[in-house]
Amino acid sequence: MRKSKNIDLTTVGGRIKFLREQADMTQDELAEELGLNDRSSISSYETNRRDISAFQAVCIAKILNSTTDYILLGDERGSFEEELMRLAGKVRTHAVKNMILKQVRDAIEMEELLIKNTH
């Protein structure tokens, strides 16, 4: 696939195009994943001729393994909750899920103790 050299990452459309190309997807493939009839909507999003809805931003973020904060605001960090949910969605086994939950619970308990001891 041909990659564009100059993508304007200061725009919503530019970030969508960047993420799509990073995922090695065509406009047609992204349109299909979104349930759109053709790539014209994707092209319109990427060239900033059409605004995306909040729902489309969520769907695009999920498909392109990103966050709505990054797509809409350019915030690469995203929110902690979004990042946690994105990563949790990748866990496949119950054993790993349980291990992660235990680690999160332990971290919360440790933080509570630290806060309690500093007051």
RADAUR-V509028 format. One record per backbone hydrogen bond with DSSP energy under -0.5 kcal/mol. CO is the residue of the C=O (numbers start at 1). NH is the residue of the N-H. E is the energy in kcal/mol with one decimal. If there is no record, write none. Layout:
# RADAUR-V509028
co: <CO CO>
nh: <NH NH>
e: <E E>
This chain:
# RADAUR-V509028
co: <5 7 8 11 12 13 14 15 16 17 18 19 20 21 26 27 28 29 30 31 31 32 38 39 40 41 42 43 44 44 45 53 54 55 56 57 58 59 60 61 62 67 68 68 69 69 69 70 74 79 80 81 82 83 84 85 87 87 88 93 94 95 96 97 98 99 100 101 102 103 104 105 106 107 108 109 110 111 112 113 114 115 116>
nh: <7 9 11 15 16 17 18 19 20 21 22 23 25 24 30 31 32 33 34 35 36 35 41 43 44 45 46 47 49 50 48 57 58 59 60 61 62 63 64 66 65 71 72 73 73 74 75 74 76 83 84 85 86 87 88 89 90 91 91 97 98 99 100 101 102 103 104 105 106 107 108 109 110 111 112 113 114 115 116 117 118 119 119>
e: <-0.8 -1.1 -1.4 -2.1 -2.4 -2.6 -2.6 -2.6 -2.7 -2.6 -2.4 -1.8 -2.3 -1.4 -2.2 -2.6 -2.3 -2.3 -1.9 -0.5 -3.1 -1.2 -0.6 -2.7 -2.2 -2.4 -2.9 -1.6 -2.2 -1.4 -1.5 -2.4 -2.2 -2.3 -3.1 -2.5 -2.2 -2.6 -2.8 -3.1 -1.0 -2.2 -3.0 -0.5 -1.9 -0.7 -1.6 -1.4 -0.9 -2.5 -2.7 -2.6 -2.6 -2.5 -2.7 -1.8 -1.6 -0.5 -1.2 -2.1 -2.8 -2.0 -2.6 -2.5 -2.3 -2.2 -2.5 -2.7 -2.7 -2.3 -2.4 -2.5 -2.5 -2.4 -2.6 -2.2 -2.4 -2.6 -2.6 -2.4 -1.1 -0.7 -0.7>
